[in-house]
Each structure stands twice: as structure tokens, then as C-alpha cells.
Amino acid sequence: MESGATTSTGNDSKVIHSLVDRLVGVGLPAPNYSDYSDYWGLHEWIKHTDLCTEMILKCSGSNNVTEQVQRVFGDSVTARAFMEVLRVREGDIRRAVANAVCRQQSSYLKDFDWQLQLVLGSDKISSIEDPVVDVLLDLQQGETSRQVSIELTSNQLDTFVETLENINKEVMQKQL
């Protein structure tokens, strides 16, 4: 904000929450200048919202958030409001950034469903009684989505879950 502008933590906080809502795709409209014209001039408003949006994205994956915020906003009301919003909305922001990255990749897992079945027989053996799990994967590829169905035995399911856990560990290590 330019020197001489007056604002309150409440207004900064509302604006920053609105910008986060827009970034995470909540479907709410972007903050409207006319609602805050008593606090900011138009040039100041554009500069402020652009800077806050840029900082939200920069800070989403950063370990030195406090340093970055203080470097940009100093020790101001805006800095305190910004840190509070980041603290409260950290999960929303991380999910939005992860979703944006996933949309840029060739395909990603959008959703899944499963159901347990007990196979009682087949054309080769009259009585089996083996449990199997049907897993339905909903994959997103660009703008289109496709479903992949997988039938897994107990041993195959154990291997599948173990593989997913290993992938999760790798992803978590890369986030640190």
C-alpha cells in the first residue's frame, strides 16, 4: 500500500480471504473495488490485490513465509492480516496449488471408489470363495475424464496399497 492510505486489519483480512477464495476456486467473486473505495484509491487497489495474489502463490510452498511477508509488507497491519489468513487458509492454498499443477500434467487421479466382492465360483472351479476388491479410478486427462476399473485379490491389494504408501512418502519428502 502507498503511504498515506488508511486501512484496518478487518478490511485487509477480508480482501485477502476473498483473493484466496478466488484462487482455490470456491466460486465466490473476486473482491470488488467499490466495496473498499473508502480505504484505497483505484491504482492502490489494483496494486494491492495484485501484490497479495502474487504473495499468496509465492508463500504457498515456501518455508520462509514470515521473511517474505515482512520484506514485502514490512511490519504493517497488512503483514499481520496476511500472516493470519495464510495460517488459517494454508490447507486450502496448498490444495489449490496442487490441483493447478495436476491440471498441467498429462493425467491425474481425480477420485476413486471401491467395493468388496466374494467370488463363489468360476467356469474352471465350482467353489472358490475368494474375496476380491473392485477399484474404480476416475482419471482426469486435460479436459476429459476416463474411468479405469481394476479387480484385485487380497495379495494384489496389499501390493497396491503398499505402492501408494511409498508414493505418498516420496511426495511428502519432496514437500519438505
C-alpha positions as CSV (number, residue, x, y, z in Angstrom):
1,M,0.0,0.0,0.0
2,E,1.1,3.5,-0.6
3,S,2.0,5.7,2.3
4,G,-0.9,7.8,3.5
5,A,-3.5,5.1,2.8
6,T,-5.6,4.1,5.8
7,T,-6.9,0.6,6.3
8,S,-7.8,-1.8,9.1
9,T,-6.9,-5.4,9.7
10,G,-10.5,-6.3,9.1
11,N,-10.5,-4.8,5.5
12,D,-7.1,-6.3,4.7
13,S,-8.2,-9.7,6.0
14,K,-11.5,-9.6,4.0
15,V,-9.7,-8.8,0.8
16,I,-7.0,-11.4,1.3
17,H,-9.6,-14.1,2.2
18,S,-11.5,-13.1,-1.0
19,L,-8.4,-13.5,-3.1
20,V,-7.7,-16.9,-1.5
21,D,-11.3,-17.9,-2.3
22,R,-10.8,-16.9,-5.9
23,L,-7.6,-18.8,-6.1
24,V,-8.9,-22.0,-4.6
25,G,-11.9,-22.0,-6.8
26,V,-14.7,-21.6,-4.2
27,G,-16.8,-19.9,-6.8
28,L,-17.1,-16.6,-5.0
29,P,-16.5,-13.4,-6.9
30,A,-13.2,-11.6,-6.6
31,P,-13.2,-8.7,-4.1
32,N,-14.9,-5.6,-5.6
33,Y,-13.1,-2.3,-5.6
34,S,-16.4,-0.4,-4.9
35,D,-16.7,-2.2,-1.5
36,Y,-13.3,-0.8,-0.5
37,S,-13.1,2.5,-2.3
38,D,-13.2,4.3,1.1
39,Y,-9.9,2.8,2.0
40,W,-7.9,2.6,-1.2
41,G,-7.7,4.6,-4.4
42,L,-8.1,2.6,-7.7
43,H,-4.4,2.5,-8.5
44,E,-3.6,1.5,-4.9
45,W,-6.4,-1.2,-5.0
46,I,-5.1,-2.8,-8.2
47,K,-1.5,-2.8,-6.9
48,H,-2.6,-4.1,-3.5
49,T,-4.7,-7.0,-4.8
50,D,-2.1,-8.0,-7.5
51,L,0.6,-8.0,-4.8
52,C,-1.4,-10.0,-2.4
53,T,-2.3,-12.6,-5.1
54,E,1.3,-12.9,-6.1
55,M,2.4,-13.3,-2.4
56,I,-0.3,-15.9,-1.8
57,L,1.1,-18.0,-4.6
58,K,4.7,-17.5,-3.6
59,C,4.2,-18.3,0.0
60,S,2.1,-21.5,-0.6
61,G,5.2,-23.6,-1.0
62,S,7.8,-21.6,0.9
63,N,9.5,-22.3,4.2
64,N,10.4,-18.7,4.9
65,V,7.0,-17.1,4.7
66,T,7.4,-14.7,7.5
67,E,10.6,-13.3,6.0
68,Q,9.0,-12.9,2.6
69,V,5.9,-11.2,4.0
70,Q,8.0,-8.8,6.1
71,R,10.2,-8.0,3.2
72,V,7.2,-7.1,1.0
73,F,4.8,-5.6,3.6
74,G,7.1,-4.6,6.4
75,D,5.7,-4.6,9.9
76,S,2.3,-3.3,9.0
77,V,-1.3,-4.1,9.5
78,T,-1.4,-5.8,6.1
79,A,1.5,-8.0,7.1
80,R,-0.3,-9.2,10.2
81,A,-3.5,-9.8,8.3
82,F,-1.7,-11.6,5.6
83,M,0.1,-13.9,8.0
84,E,-3.2,-14.7,9.8
85,V,-5.0,-15.5,6.5
86,L,-2.1,-17.7,5.4
87,R,-2.2,-19.5,8.7
88,V,-5.9,-20.1,8.6
89,R,-6.2,-21.0,4.9
90,E,-2.9,-22.9,4.4
91,G,-4.6,-26.2,3.6
92,D,-6.9,-24.6,1.0
93,I,-4.0,-22.8,-0.7
94,R,-1.8,-25.9,-0.8
95,R,-4.7,-27.9,-2.3
96,A,-5.3,-25.2,-4.9
97,V,-1.7,-25.1,-6.0
98,A,-1.5,-28.9,-6.1
99,N,-4.7,-29.0,-8.2
100,A,-3.3,-26.4,-10.6
101,V,-0.1,-28.4,-11.0
102,C,-2.1,-31.6,-11.6
103,R,-4.2,-29.9,-14.3
104,Q,-1.0,-29.1,-16.1
105,Q,0.2,-32.7,-16.1
106,S,-1.0,-35.2,-18.6
107,S,-3.3,-37.1,-16.2
108,Y,-4.0,-37.4,-12.5
109,L,-6.3,-39.3,-10.1
110,K,-9.4,-37.2,-9.6
111,D,-11.5,-39.7,-7.5
112,F,-11.8,-43.4,-6.8
113,D,-14.4,-45.8,-5.5
114,W,-14.1,-49.4,-4.4
115,Q,-16.3,-52.4,-3.5
116,L,-15.6,-55.7,-1.9
117,Q,-16.9,-58.9,-3.6
118,L,-16.8,-62.5,-2.7
119,V,-16.2,-64.8,-5.8
120,L,-18.0,-68.0,-5.1
121,G,-17.2,-69.9,-8.3
122,S,-15.9,-69.7,-11.8
123,D,-16.1,-71.7,-15.0
124,K,-12.9,-73.6,-14.0
125,I,-13.6,-74.2,-10.3
126,S,-17.0,-74.7,-8.9
127,S,-16.3,-73.3,-5.4
128,I,-13.6,-70.6,-4.8
129,E,-14.8,-68.2,-2.1
130,D,-12.1,-65.7,-2.7
131,P,-12.6,-62.0,-1.8
132,V,-11.7,-59.5,-4.5
133,V,-11.8,-55.7,-4.5
134,D,-13.1,-53.8,-7.5
135,V,-11.4,-50.4,-7.6
136,L,-12.8,-47.7,-9.9
137,L,-10.3,-44.9,-10.7
138,D,-11.5,-41.7,-12.1
139,L,-8.6,-40.2,-14.1
140,Q,-8.6,-36.6,-15.4
141,Q,-6.7,-36.0,-18.7
142,G,-6.8,-32.4,-19.7
143,E,-10.5,-31.5,-20.1
144,T,-11.6,-35.1,-20.4
145,S,-12.0,-37.7,-17.7
146,R,-12.0,-41.5,-18.0
147,Q,-12.6,-44.4,-15.6
148,V,-10.4,-47.4,-15.2
149,S,-11.6,-50.5,-13.3
150,I,-9.2,-52.8,-11.5
151,E,-10.1,-56.1,-9.9
152,L,-7.6,-57.1,-7.2
153,T,-7.1,-60.1,-5.0
154,S,-6.1,-59.7,-1.4
155,N,-2.3,-60.0,-2.2
156,Q,-2.6,-57.7,-5.1
157,L,-4.5,-55.2,-3.0
158,D,-1.7,-55.3,-0.3
159,T,0.9,-54.6,-3.0
160,F,-1.2,-51.8,-4.5
161,V,-1.7,-50.1,-1.1
162,E,2.0,-50.5,-0.2
163,T,2.9,-48.9,-3.5
164,L,0.6,-45.9,-2.9
165,E,2.0,-45.5,0.6
166,N,5.5,-45.4,-0.9
167,I,4.4,-42.8,-3.4
168,N,2.9,-40.7,-0.6
169,K,6.1,-40.9,1.4
170,E,8.1,-39.7,-1.6
171,V,5.7,-36.8,-2.2
172,M,5.7,-35.8,1.4
173,Q,9.6,-35.8,1.4
174,K,9.7,-33.5,-1.6
175,Q,7.3,-31.0,0.1
176,L,9.7,-30.6,3.0
